[in-house]
Amino acid sequence: MNLEAFKGAISAQLGSSPVLEGINSWEAVLYYLASFKDTNPKLVVIIDEFPYLVDQAPALPSTLRANEDETMRSR
């Protein structure tokens, strides 16, 4: 899965958004998802075949960790 496919899956589940359409990085899309934590606290994101995704985006594990750390601090 690439970033555009991931954004498409998000749009299919949460609705389309001009903000989402304008996102062009994994970091930004993760922050976009985190913005739903208050309005949709039971939102779960499952990324199947994560190792293949990391092959395409090697920085993704670090990006996920940084996003999680920031999201947890803001609670």
Buried (B, 14 or more C-beta within 10 A) or exposed (E): BEBEEBBBEBEEEBEEEEEBEEBEEBBBBBBBBBEEEEEEEEEEEEEEEEEEBBEEBEEBEEBBEBBEEEBEEEE
